[in-house]
C-alpha cells in the first residue's frame, strides 16, 4: 500500500496545488466583488446600484454552486461565451462566494458605531473618505473571522469543480481510483489531505476570532 501511495503522490500533489491556487485566486476575487456588492447595498438611496447588487446576491444565494458551475461551463457557450474549465471554475467560485461575503461585509459595515460616521462627517470628510479611512478599517476587524471561515469552506468546495473536468485533487483521485480500483485507499488519502489542511486552518481562524473579540466584538449574526 505504501508503494502505491508513493506512486500516487505526484498526481495528488499536482491536484492539491491546483486546489490551493483555485482557492486563493477565487477568494481574492470574491472579496473584491463582495465588497463592491456590499457598498452597493448600503447606499442610502435605493438606486440602480442597490437593486443590481440585491438582485445579484439573491439570485446567487438562491441557487446551488454546482448548478452555477454547470451554467457557466455548459450553457454560456450557447450565447457565445466559451471558457476554459479553469476560467469557468474560478468564475463560478468567485460569484458564489462574493454573494455570501457581501452579506458579511455589509453586516460588518453596519456594525460600526454610528457615532464614528457622525464624527467623521462633523470634521468635513467626504462620504467616500469616511468609508475608506474610518468605517472600513473598523469593519475589517469585525469580518476577519467569518471571512476566514468562508476561506476554509471555499477550499473544500473547490472539489465541485471536478465536475467540469478541472484536474484538482478530487479529479486526480477519481482518475487514480478508476485506474487502480483502490477506491478505499485513494479516497482515504484524499480525506486525510483535506482534514490535514482544513482543521489547522479552522483552528487558526478561531484563534484570530478570540484575539479580536475583546477589541472588536462581533455581531452574533456573523458568528459561524
N, C-alpha and C positions, 0 to 999 in steps of 0.2 A: 504493500500500500504506500509506503513512504517513497518507493521508487516512482510510483505513479504520480505522487504529489510533486516530486521534483520535475517530472516531465511536464506536468500541467502548469507549473509556476509561471513560466514566461508568458503564456497566453493570459492567465488570470491577472498577472501584474499589468499587462497591457490594457486589459479591460478595466482594472482598477484605476489606472492613470487617466483613462478617458472618463470614467465616472467622476473622479475628483475634478477634472477640468470642466466637465459639464456643470457640476455643482457650483464651482466658483464663478464661472462666466455667467451662468443663468441667474445666480443670486445677485451678483453685482448689477446686472441689467434690471432685474426685478426691483431692487432697492431704488434705483433711479426712477424707473417708471412708477413705482408705488408712491414715491414722494410727490411726483408730479400729480398723480391722481388724488392724493390726499389734499394737496394745496388747492386743487380744483374744487374739492367737495367742502372746503371750509370757507369759501368765498361768501361774504355777507349777502351779495346779490346773486340770486339763483339764475344765472345767465347760461350761455352756451357751454362754458367750461364746466359748470356744476352738473348740468344734465348729461353732458357727454361722459364725464367721469363716472357719474352714478350709474348710467345705463351699462357702461363697460364693466364696472365692478360687479353689478348684479348679474349680468349675463355670464361672466366668467365663473363667479362663485356658484351659480345655479346649474352648472354643467360639470361633469367629471373630467379630470385631466386626461384620461385615456381617450375620451371622445374628442377632446380638443386636439390632441396629437394626431389622431386619425383624420380629423377635418383638415388640418394644416397640410398633412403629407399626401392624403389621397383625394381630397375634394378641391383644394386650391388649384391643382393643375387644370381642372375643368374650366376655370376662369382665367387661365393663362399665367398663373403664379406657380412656378416649379422651384423646388428647393432640394438641396441635398438632405439626406437623412439627419446629419448633424445640425444643419441650419434649422430644419423643422423641429428637431428636438429642443434646441436652445430656445427657439421662439415659443414653443408650447409651454415649456417650463417657466419661461420669463413671464408670459402674460398671465399664467395661472397664479404664480406666486406674487406677482405685482398686485393683483386684486386683493389678496389677503393682507399683504404688507401695507397696502394703502390704508386699510382699516386700523392697523396697528399704529401707523404714523399719525393718522387723524386723531386717534384716541390720545396719543402722546402729546400732540399739539394742544388739544382741547384741555388736557390735564394741567398745563402750565397756568399758574395763577393769573387771573385777570388783572390783578394789580401790576404785574410785570408789563402787560400790554399798555395799561393806562400811564404808568410811569414813563415808559419809553415815548409814548405819544406826547406826554406833557413836556418833554425836553425837545420836541420838534423833529423826531425821527420819522422818516417816511415809512409807510407800511411795509415795503419790501426790506428795508433796513431793520425794522423791528423784528420781522420774521427771521432774517439771517443772523443778526447779532444777539438778539435777546431770546427769542422763542425756541428756535431750532436747537441751540446748544443745550438748553434745559430738556427739551423733548427727547433728544438723543439719549440722554442718561436714563430716561424712563423706558424707552423702547428697546434698549440693548438686549435685555434678557429674552423677551419674546421673539425678537429678530434672530437671536442665537438658536432658539428652539426651532424656528422655521428653517434655519440653515441645516440643522440636523435632519429635519423632515425631508428637505429637498434632496439631501444626499441619498436617502432611502428611496425617494420617489423617482430618482433617475432610472431605477430598474424598469419603469414603464416604457422608456424609450427603446427598449429592446424589441418592442412590438412593431417598430418601424425600421428594423434592421440596423440599428446602431450597435456597434461592437463593444458595448460597455461590459461590465463584469458579469451580469446575468446572461447576456447574449453569448459571451465566450463560454460560460459554464454550460449553457444549453448545447452548444456545439460539441464540447468535450463529452458531455454525458451521452449525447446521441451517438457519438463515435465509439465510445468505450462501454456503454451500457452500465456504467458505475454511477448511477444516479445518487445513491446514498452518500458515497464518498465525496462526489463533486459538490452536491448542494450543501453538504455539511461544512465543507471548507468555505464555501461562499457565505454561509450563515455565520461562521466564525469571523470571517473578514469584516462583514458588516457590523457585527457586535463589537469587535475589537476597535473599530473606529467610532461608531455611534455612541457607545457607552461612555468612553472618556470625554467625548465632546459634550454629551449631555451633562455630565458631572461638572465640566468646566463652566458651562452656562449657568448651572445652579450656584456655583461658587461666585461667579460675577454678580448674579442676582442678589446674593446675600450681602455682598460688599456695597452694592448700590442702594439697597433698600433703606439703609439708615440715612443716606443723604438725599435720596430722591425716591420717596415712597411710590410704588407702582399702583395704578388703579386696579381694582380687583378684576375687572373685565379683561385685562391684559395677561393675567397670570395663567400659565398653561400647565 
